[in-house]
């Protein structure tokens, strides 16, 4: 390459650097597999961090994430759901009273806590070895503890769900909701579905019946569906037969 070529190359590098640089925890790059993350999930975390640091976007849309990853929206939604379920990220909501705007942002404190705790486990297990050095390898118990996976010999990790059951159930619900809503779900909406399945333990059948009720009522939005599920829970409605009996009783008594 001649002098002019190197000059052009240098200008290109300078232009790229001027577009901004993101600070990524090296521990994430080195140990993501030990935390039970796939390469694509780790890359998704890196993109989320980069959007915040370089673009100033705290809550990129699924479409924006699709543009930089080249992956389908349904796959991205599933990965975000897993990252939220396992505590790597969460979503904070707030209101700007002056502009009367509600906004969300991703919270990475869970990721940093997992990385910090994981590195502390390494340091404790190898007092003479600094975490992050090329020769150090963490124990399987530390990896299990901070990834949320079951640890060997019954230590640290939480009990494992039947293989793929919750993930498949949630993915199926995502697809059905997207079809009814006629659009991709937002990360906040995906988190709502995850909460119904993982925290509230609503059966998939009941969630779909609540969606059906909202469609019939012409109120296809998550707050209305959540109110239906809460009302059914208070009245011990647990399956399709209970829904039918409750609806008949409710409508018979009038609203």
Legacy VTK file of the C-alpha trace (Angstrom):
# vtk DataFile Version 3.0
C-alpha trace
ASCII
DATASET POLYDATA
POINTS 255 float
0.000 0.000 0.000
1.446 3.383 -0.980
1.392 6.562 1.087
-1.938 7.706 -0.355
-3.505 4.345 0.375
-2.368 4.424 3.991
-3.680 7.971 4.305
-7.098 6.894 3.026
-7.056 3.909 5.388
-6.194 6.189 8.313
-9.024 8.564 7.431
-11.445 5.660 7.394
-10.283 4.480 10.825
-10.555 8.019 12.184
-14.099 8.347 10.835
-15.045 5.065 12.498
-13.582 6.121 15.840
-15.382 9.457 15.666
-18.679 7.573 15.492
-18.105 6.497 19.085
-16.793 3.575 21.108
-18.573 1.435 23.649
-17.024 0.199 26.888
-17.753 -3.525 27.246
-16.860 -5.501 30.400
-14.033 -7.866 29.487
-15.434 -10.391 31.961
-18.565 -10.617 29.811
-16.506 -11.371 26.703
-14.382 -13.961 28.502
-16.896 -15.729 30.731
-20.276 -15.430 29.004
-20.353 -19.186 28.344
-19.660 -19.881 32.012
-22.743 -17.779 32.814
-24.847 -20.033 30.566
-25.139 -17.424 27.804
-24.933 -18.222 24.113
-22.773 -16.146 21.792
-25.847 -14.440 20.328
-27.212 -13.596 23.790
-23.866 -12.108 24.829
-23.784 -10.125 21.571
-27.307 -8.876 22.267
-26.146 -7.579 25.663
-23.216 -5.863 23.941
-25.587 -4.196 21.464
-27.848 -2.998 24.286
-24.838 -1.488 26.082
-23.635 0.082 22.825
-27.009 1.654 22.058
-26.939 3.353 25.447
-23.311 4.508 25.362
-22.929 5.489 21.708
-26.429 6.224 20.427
-27.906 7.503 23.690
-30.826 5.076 23.288
-31.765 3.463 26.607
-34.542 1.279 25.208
-33.912 0.263 21.570
-36.885 -1.221 19.763
-36.933 -4.767 18.448
-36.700 -3.311 14.946
-33.537 -1.372 15.866
-32.020 -4.502 17.377
-32.968 -6.479 14.281
-31.176 -3.923 12.091
-27.847 -4.372 13.908
-28.050 -8.122 14.573
-29.716 -9.362 11.381
-31.835 -11.740 13.468
-35.609 -12.181 13.428
-37.765 -10.225 15.858
-39.255 -13.394 17.364
-35.769 -14.776 18.120
-34.668 -11.457 19.653
-37.829 -11.338 21.780
-37.109 -14.828 23.053
-33.519 -13.949 23.932
-34.575 -10.770 25.745
-37.128 -12.797 27.663
-34.424 -15.257 28.756
-32.059 -12.449 29.794
-34.811 -10.858 31.891
-35.959 -14.168 33.366
-32.425 -15.070 34.472
-31.772 -11.623 35.938
-29.165 -10.273 33.533
-31.313 -7.266 32.632
-34.556 -5.684 33.783
-36.762 -2.867 32.536
-37.284 0.336 34.495
-40.231 2.585 33.744
-40.566 6.264 34.601
-42.684 9.306 33.780
-41.530 12.694 32.521
-44.200 14.880 34.104
-43.124 18.016 32.259
-43.586 16.409 28.832
-46.243 13.926 29.992
-44.259 10.996 28.572
-43.840 7.484 29.940
-40.558 5.860 28.990
-38.612 2.668 29.670
-34.927 1.856 29.880
-32.899 -1.305 30.290
-31.255 -1.799 33.674
-27.935 -3.680 33.610
-27.355 -3.910 37.367
-28.182 -7.627 37.276
-25.503 -8.248 34.644
-22.887 -6.331 36.613
-23.870 -8.088 39.850
-23.520 -11.501 38.205
-20.140 -10.621 36.703
-18.875 -9.125 39.964
-20.045 -12.066 42.024
-18.584 -14.516 39.533
-15.178 -12.814 39.612
-15.301 -12.788 43.415
-15.898 -16.556 43.397
-12.853 -17.010 41.163
-10.708 -14.848 43.451
-11.880 -16.794 46.511
-11.197 -20.156 44.898
-7.779 -19.056 43.589
-6.323 -16.505 46.037
-2.982 -16.419 44.206
-4.616 -15.901 40.819
-6.079 -12.616 39.640
-9.513 -12.978 37.999
-9.294 -12.418 34.263
-5.771 -13.749 33.799
-5.366 -16.130 30.902
-4.560 -19.167 33.033
-7.439 -18.897 35.500
-10.478 -21.090 35.059
-13.498 -20.714 37.358
-15.105 -23.669 39.097
-18.345 -25.171 37.848
-20.162 -24.236 41.067
-19.423 -20.543 40.569
-20.552 -20.733 36.966
-23.798 -22.465 37.936
-24.514 -20.047 40.763
-24.211 -16.867 38.699
-25.824 -18.190 35.531
-28.950 -19.433 37.305
-28.320 -22.985 36.052
-28.449 -25.950 38.430
-25.096 -26.528 40.126
-23.412 -29.917 40.317
-24.200 -32.136 43.304
-27.139 -30.006 44.306
-25.173 -26.863 45.180
-26.040 -23.194 44.602
-28.304 -23.248 41.539
-32.072 -23.012 41.557
-34.124 -26.093 40.589
-34.230 -26.677 36.853
-37.554 -26.587 35.020
-38.429 -29.411 32.632
-36.196 -29.025 29.589
-37.412 -26.225 27.354
-40.922 -26.224 28.797
-41.169 -22.605 29.964
-39.205 -21.302 26.967
-41.394 -23.130 24.454
-44.554 -22.064 26.251
-43.546 -18.407 26.277
-42.367 -18.507 22.649
-45.732 -19.967 21.602
-47.560 -17.245 23.534
-45.403 -14.547 21.924
-46.383 -15.770 18.454
-50.099 -15.925 19.276
-50.120 -12.461 20.860
-48.228 -10.967 17.916
-50.783 -12.490 15.535
-53.719 -11.048 17.495
-52.071 -7.640 17.932
-50.992 -7.567 14.279
-47.497 -6.352 15.132
-44.280 -7.425 16.924
-44.419 -7.207 20.712
-42.312 -4.669 22.566
-39.754 -5.876 25.148
-42.059 -4.557 27.908
-44.936 -6.636 26.547
-42.686 -9.695 26.340
-41.774 -9.132 29.977
-45.481 -9.013 30.880
-46.069 -12.416 29.263
-42.986 -13.803 31.015
-44.321 -12.496 34.323
-47.674 -14.210 33.821
-45.931 -17.524 33.073
-42.929 -17.460 35.427
-44.048 -15.352 38.395
-47.845 -15.537 38.488
-47.807 -19.140 37.213
-50.931 -18.647 35.098
-51.561 -21.656 32.817
-51.098 -20.964 29.108
-54.746 -21.918 28.557
-55.892 -19.196 30.965
-53.673 -16.518 29.380
-55.065 -17.324 25.927
-58.639 -17.222 27.250
-57.955 -13.771 28.735
-56.596 -12.664 25.350
-59.763 -14.024 23.703
-61.934 -12.092 26.184
-60.061 -8.875 25.403
-60.562 -9.410 21.657
-64.321 -9.945 22.132
-64.490 -6.822 24.304
-62.578 -4.775 21.719
-59.920 -3.910 24.299
-56.831 -5.637 22.985
-54.179 -4.234 25.276
-52.067 -5.704 28.043
-53.534 -3.770 30.957
-57.010 -5.071 30.197
-55.728 -8.653 29.845
-53.843 -8.318 33.129
-57.020 -7.092 34.872
-58.918 -10.117 33.544
-56.259 -12.501 34.865
-56.216 -10.773 38.265
-60.000 -10.942 38.501
-59.989 -14.636 37.630
-57.223 -15.320 40.164
-59.209 -13.604 42.920
-62.217 -15.767 42.067
-60.198 -18.996 41.764
-60.791 -19.370 38.046
-58.140 -21.858 36.894
-59.242 -23.416 33.592
-61.631 -23.140 30.648
-64.497 -24.784 32.563
-64.079 -22.312 35.435
-64.002 -19.399 32.955
-67.255 -20.549 31.364
-68.987 -20.958 34.736
-67.676 -17.627 36.031
-68.668 -15.761 32.857
-72.201 -17.168 32.977
-72.555 -16.229 36.636
-70.990 -12.803 36.098
-73.068 -11.919 33.051
-76.197 -13.308 34.668
-75.720 -10.947 37.600
-74.979 -8.010 35.306
-71.941 -5.769 35.240
LINES 1 256
255 0 1 2 3 4 5 6 7 8 9 10 11 12 13 14 15 16 17 18 19 20 21 22 23 24 25 26 27 28 29 30 31 32 33 34 35 36 37 38 39 40 41 42 43 44 45 46 47 48 49 50 51 52 53 54 55 56 57 58 59 60 61 62 63 64 65 66 67 68 69 70 71 72 73 74 75 76 77 78 79 80 81 82 83 84 85 86 87 88 89 90 91 92 93 94 95 96 97 98 99 100 101 102 103 104 105 106 107 108 109 110 111 112 113 114 115 116 117 118 119 120 121 122 123 124 125 126 127 128 129 130 131 132 133 134 135 136 137 138 139 140 141 142 143 144 145 146 147 148 149 150 151 152 153 154 155 156 157 158 159 160 161 162 163 164 165 166 167 168 169 170 171 172 173 174 175 176 177 178 179 180 181 182 183 184 185 186 187 188 189 190 191 192 193 194 195 196 197 198 199 200 201 202 203 204 205 206 207 208 209 210 211 212 213 214 215 216 217 218 219 220 221 222 223 224 225 226 227 228 229 230 231 232 233 234 235 236 237 238 239 240 241 242 243 244 245 246 247 248 249 250 251 252 253 254
